[in-house]
């Protein structure tokens, strides 16, 4: 007679499963919510960590007859499919396959469960209904297969209790991870609303101010640009505010496309934008500013009625150097922008501070200097 494993073993396995997947999910959601659409390396890593949990859970088994047994190893595999998608699920299975005997009867049996889940794409249809239907069908399938290989009359209680315990563990971990998923999505949604301009989808004024505060606190030199669309009021007066909004959104996209990943782009207010470059080299800043000016000048902003609008942009460039106040740095950039407007618009004008760019070298970290 085989007896059901102890409650403490169930509890331990459930904790290991949830802790592994929860910590992995949280770590992979550092910059954006983790999902089956995340970067491939993240999904692979999620699958690997789940696979390690599978290997641990395989150590606790309910032996039924000969080499026929039950374990909680299926639990991370099912969960990782729901939260990480096909890539995570396949990687998790391959980890178990590679370190747990290869082509064994048990691994083939697990594969016969995983394959239909992969083909059905359960991660795209994730809901409580789909989840409970999935674990219900799996439980019945496991009972039917094992029941045909062992003396079911003698072991029926062990078999049913183990499936009930497995389903309970799955349900607890699923709902706990779903709770974490909802809150992570809510956090990023609120953060984006607080830091992103809803019209242009670039950083808003609060983000610009915070970025400049960080530059000041960390004593890091940087390049500054203030950009203002020329005669933008005429667009609103002639074509309407919807056309004006479309122009602003297009300019935001142009700015993001013209700078490097490490640079910062934000809407400063109205038709005014700010770019903060990690490089404080005058030639580099001038080249980026000129590239932006050319792109705006050559771009056809198409209205909903199909009309093409041509605009230009004036740009003032300057620097932030440690020791300066943020207000003074922005004031000097604004003065350069005013000069660009006064000199005829559609041009880039640099502030007199550009001649002092070599002072920024004094404040560079030693590691940066060596590189």
Secondary structure as the mmCIF struct_conf table of DSSP 4:
data_model
#
loop_
_struct_conf.conf_type_id
_struct_conf.id
_struct_conf.beg_label_comp_id
_struct_conf.beg_label_asym_id
_struct_conf.beg_label_seq_id
_struct_conf.end_label_comp_id
_struct_conf.end_label_asym_id
_struct_conf.end_label_seq_id
HELX_LH_PP_P HELX_LH_PP_P1 UNK A 4 UNK A 6
HELX_RH_AL_P HELX_RH_AL_P1 UNK A 7 UNK A 28
TURN_TY1_P TURN_TY1_P1 UNK A 29 UNK A 29
BEND BEND1 UNK A 30 UNK A 32
TURN_TY1_P TURN_TY1_P2 UNK A 36 UNK A 37
BEND BEND2 UNK A 38 UNK A 38
HELX_RH_AL_P HELX_RH_AL_P2 UNK A 40 UNK A 57
TURN_TY1_P TURN_TY1_P3 UNK A 58 UNK A 59
BEND BEND3 UNK A 60 UNK A 60
STRN STRN1 UNK A 61 UNK A 65
TURN_TY1_P TURN_TY1_P4 UNK A 66 UNK A 67
STRN STRN2 UNK A 68 UNK A 71
TURN_TY1_P TURN_TY1_P5 UNK A 72 UNK A 72
HELX_RH_AL_P HELX_RH_AL_P3 UNK A 73 UNK A 99
TURN_TY1_P TURN_TY1_P6 UNK A 100 UNK A 101
BEND BEND4 UNK A 102 UNK A 103
HELX_RH_AL_P HELX_RH_AL_P4 UNK A 105 UNK A 120
TURN_TY1_P TURN_TY1_P7 UNK A 121 UNK A 125
BEND BEND5 UNK A 127 UNK A 127
HELX_RH_AL_P HELX_RH_AL_P5 UNK A 128 UNK A 147
TURN_TY1_P TURN_TY1_P8 UNK A 148 UNK A 149
BEND BEND6 UNK A 150 UNK A 150
HELX_RH_AL_P HELX_RH_AL_P6 UNK A 152 UNK A 195
STRN STRN3 UNK A 196 UNK A 196
TURN_TY1_P TURN_TY1_P9 UNK A 198 UNK A 200
BEND BEND7 UNK A 201 UNK A 202
STRN STRN4 UNK A 203 UNK A 203
HELX_RH_AL_P HELX_RH_AL_P7 UNK A 205 UNK A 217
TURN_TY1_P TURN_TY1_P10 UNK A 218 UNK A 219
STRN STRN5 UNK A 222 UNK A 229
TURN_TY1_P TURN_TY1_P11 UNK A 230 UNK A 231
HELX_RH_AL_P HELX_RH_AL_P8 UNK A 232 UNK A 239
HELX_RH_AL_P HELX_RH_AL_P9 UNK A 241 UNK A 258
BEND BEND8 UNK A 259 UNK A 259
TURN_TY1_P TURN_TY1_P12 UNK A 261 UNK A 262
BEND BEND9 UNK A 263 UNK A 263
STRN STRN6 UNK A 264 UNK A 269
TURN_TY1_P TURN_TY1_P13 UNK A 270 UNK A 271
STRN STRN7 UNK A 272 UNK A 277
BEND BEND10 UNK A 278 UNK A 278
HELX_RH_AL_P HELX_RH_AL_P10 UNK A 282 UNK A 298
STRN STRN8 UNK A 301 UNK A 302
TURN_TY1_P TURN_TY1_P14 UNK A 304 UNK A 305
BEND BEND11 UNK A 306 UNK A 306
STRN STRN9 UNK A 308 UNK A 309
STRN STRN10 UNK A 313 UNK A 320
TURN_TY1_P TURN_TY1_P15 UNK A 322 UNK A 323
BEND BEND12 UNK A 324 UNK A 324
HELX_RH_AL_P HELX_RH_AL_P11 UNK A 326 UNK A 342
TURN_TY1_P TURN_TY1_P16 UNK A 343 UNK A 344
BEND BEND13 UNK A 345 UNK A 347
STRN STRN11 UNK A 348 UNK A 350
HELX_RH_3T_P HELX_RH_3T_P1 UNK A 352 UNK A 363
BEND BEND14 UNK A 364 UNK A 364
HELX_RH_AL_P HELX_RH_AL_P12 UNK A 366 UNK A 370
#
